[in-house]
Amino acid sequence: MNGREILRQHINKTVQLNDEQFNYFFSFFKPVSFKKKQSIISIGDTVECEYFVLNGCLKTFVVNDEQKMHILQFATKTWWASDYNALHNNTNATVNLDCVSDADTLCLFAEDRERVCKEIHEVETFLRWRSNKGYIGLQKRILSLLNNDARSRYEELMLQYPELYNLVPKHLIAAYLGVSRETLSRLYHSK
């Protein structure tokens, strides 16, 4: 399945665009491929677009003063990734975005996104729905970090995204869960 079909199926789960609407919306997407470990956004960068993942895996993260990585998001097929604060507020990036594996994406520039939202109500509805789903997911993640122990967070992640275990190196899963690699190893082997 090509990128156009993947995006269309993704959108169709929320709204129905006729061929003319979809073709117009799709005309604003630019295919961009990245290699494993390639940086897409670095802290301090100007952020002009968001990325729809066709295949591969991206990660959004920060590294603190003690050089400890904290992963905010993994983005796999049909997920979107960017520094949304920087993108929507015209500020410099406060997070990094790079590739866990080789990845093919479709890039949508913010100015094009806003233009299409003004012109096609269904696109605005789709993008609002996607933003709301992302906010809900983030809220659930924060509550899990606040209320659950490491084992519960790990089991929740593997239940929700089982493909991550084979796709993402274990030290990155540990950074996402907020535990050491050794703790993750104990959690995995004691199941």
C-alpha positions as CSV (number, residue, x, y, z in Angstrom):
1,M,0.0,0.0,0.0
2,N,1.4,3.4,-0.9
3,G,1.5,6.5,1.2
4,R,-1.5,8.0,-0.4
5,E,-3.6,5.0,0.4
6,I,-2.3,4.7,3.9
7,L,-3.2,8.4,4.6
8,R,-6.6,8.0,3.0
9,Q,-7.5,5.0,5.1
10,H,-6.3,6.8,8.2
11,I,-8.5,9.8,7.5
12,N,-11.5,7.7,6.5
13,K,-11.6,6.2,10.0
14,T,-12.7,9.7,11.1
15,V,-14.2,11.6,8.2
16,Q,-15.1,11.0,4.6
17,L,-13.4,13.2,2.0
18,N,-14.6,13.0,-1.6
19,D,-11.9,12.4,-4.2
20,E,-11.5,16.1,-5.0
21,Q,-11.1,17.0,-1.3
22,F,-8.6,14.3,-0.6
23,N,-6.6,15.0,-3.7
24,Y,-6.4,18.6,-2.8
25,F,-5.4,17.9,0.9
26,F,-2.9,15.2,-0.2
27,S,-1.2,17.7,-2.6
28,F,0.2,19.5,0.4
29,F,2.0,16.5,1.7
30,K,5.7,16.0,0.8
31,P,7.3,12.5,1.1
32,V,10.4,12.5,3.2
33,S,12.5,9.5,4.1
34,F,14.9,9.3,7.1
35,K,17.6,6.9,8.1
36,K,17.9,5.2,11.5
37,K,19.3,7.6,14.1
38,Q,18.8,10.6,11.8
39,S,17.8,13.8,13.6
40,I,14.6,15.4,12.3
41,I,14.1,18.1,14.9
42,S,16.7,19.3,17.5
43,I,16.1,21.5,20.5
44,G,16.4,25.1,19.3
45,D,15.3,24.4,15.7
46,T,12.5,26.3,13.9
47,V,9.7,23.8,13.4
48,E,7.6,24.3,10.3
49,C,5.9,20.9,9.8
50,E,4.6,17.7,11.3
51,Y,5.2,14.2,10.0
52,F,2.8,11.4,9.3
53,V,4.6,8.0,9.6
54,L,4.1,5.6,6.7
55,N,6.6,3.0,8.1
56,G,9.4,2.8,10.6
57,C,9.5,4.4,14.0
58,L,10.3,7.9,15.3
59,K,10.8,9.1,18.8
60,T,10.2,12.4,20.5
61,F,12.6,13.0,23.5
62,V,14.6,15.3,25.7
63,V,17.9,14.7,27.5
64,N,18.2,16.2,30.9
65,D,21.2,17.9,32.6
66,E,22.3,14.4,33.9
67,Q,22.3,13.1,30.3
68,K,19.3,10.9,31.0
69,M,17.0,10.5,28.0
70,H,13.2,10.9,28.6
71,I,11.1,9.7,25.7
72,L,7.7,11.4,25.3
73,Q,6.4,9.5,22.3
74,F,7.1,6.7,19.8
75,A,5.5,7.3,16.4
76,T,4.9,4.2,14.3
77,K,2.8,3.6,11.2
78,T,-0.2,6.1,11.0
79,W,1.1,8.2,13.9
80,W,2.0,11.8,13.7
81,A,5.0,13.5,15.3
82,S,6.5,17.0,15.7
83,D,7.3,19.5,18.4
84,Y,3.7,20.7,18.5
85,N,4.4,23.5,21.0
86,A,7.0,25.0,18.6
87,L,4.9,24.3,15.5
88,H,1.7,26.0,16.8
89,N,3.3,28.8,18.8
90,N,6.1,29.8,16.4
91,T,8.7,29.1,19.1
92,N,11.9,27.2,18.8
93,A,11.9,23.4,19.5
94,T,12.0,22.3,23.1
95,V,12.1,18.5,22.2
96,N,14.1,16.4,19.8
97,L,12.6,14.1,17.1
98,D,14.7,11.4,15.5
99,C,14.5,8.0,13.9
100,V,14.5,4.7,15.9
101,S,14.6,2.9,12.5
102,D,14.6,3.9,8.8
103,A,11.3,5.7,8.2
104,D,9.1,7.0,5.4
105,T,6.9,9.9,6.2
106,L,4.6,12.5,4.7
107,C,5.4,16.1,5.8
108,L,2.7,18.7,6.2
109,F,3.7,22.3,6.7
110,A,1.8,24.3,9.3
111,E,0.8,27.0,6.9
112,D,-0.6,24.4,4.5
113,R,-2.5,22.7,7.3
114,E,-4.1,26.0,8.3
115,R,-5.0,26.8,4.7
116,V,-6.7,23.5,4.1
117,C,-8.6,23.6,7.4
118,K,-10.1,27.0,6.4
119,E,-11.1,25.6,3.0
120,I,-12.4,22.0,3.9
121,H,-14.4,21.6,7.1
122,E,-13.9,17.8,7.1
123,V,-10.1,18.2,7.2
124,E,-10.4,20.6,10.1
125,T,-12.7,18.0,11.9
126,F,-10.2,15.3,11.2
127,L,-7.2,17.3,12.5
128,R,-9.1,18.4,15.6
129,W,-10.2,14.8,16.3
130,R,-6.5,13.7,15.9
131,S,-5.3,16.4,18.3
132,N,-8.0,15.5,20.9
133,K,-7.0,11.8,20.7
134,G,-3.3,12.8,21.2
135,Y,-4.2,14.9,24.2
136,I,-6.2,12.0,25.7
137,G,-3.3,9.6,25.1
138,L,-0.9,12.0,26.8
139,Q,-3.3,12.5,29.7
140,K,-3.5,8.7,30.2
141,R,0.2,8.4,30.0
142,I,0.8,11.1,32.7
143,L,-1.8,9.5,35.0
144,S,-0.1,6.1,34.5
145,L,3.3,7.6,35.4
146,L,1.8,9.2,38.5
147,N,-0.2,6.3,39.7
148,N,1.3,3.0,38.4
149,D,4.5,1.1,39.3
150,A,7.0,0.2,36.6
151,R,5.5,-3.3,36.1
152,S,2.0,-1.9,35.5
153,R,3.4,0.8,33.1
154,Y,5.3,-1.9,31.2
155,E,2.3,-4.3,30.9
156,E,0.1,-1.4,29.9
157,L,2.5,-0.4,27.1
158,M,2.9,-3.9,25.8
159,L,-0.8,-4.5,25.8
160,Q,-1.5,-1.3,23.9
161,Y,1.5,-1.4,21.5
162,P,2.8,-5.0,21.4
163,E,4.8,-4.3,18.2
164,L,7.1,-1.9,20.1
165,Y,8.9,-4.8,21.9
166,N,10.3,-6.1,18.6
167,L,10.7,-2.7,16.9
168,V,12.3,-0.5,19.6
169,P,15.6,-1.2,21.4
170,K,15.0,-2.1,25.1
171,H,16.9,0.9,26.4
172,L,14.5,3.1,24.6
173,I,11.5,1.3,26.0
174,A,13.1,1.8,29.5
175,A,13.5,5.5,28.8
176,Y,9.9,5.8,27.8
177,L,8.8,4.0,31.0
178,G,11.1,6.0,33.2
179,V,13.1,3.0,34.4
180,S,16.6,1.7,33.9
181,R,17.5,-0.9,31.3
182,E,18.2,-3.4,34.1
183,T,14.7,-2.8,35.7
184,L,13.1,-3.3,32.3
185,S,15.1,-6.6,31.9
186,R,13.8,-7.8,35.3
187,L,10.2,-6.9,34.4
188,Y,10.4,-8.7,31.1
189,H,12.1,-11.9,32.4
190,S,9.9,-12.2,35.5
191,K,6.6,-12.4,33.4
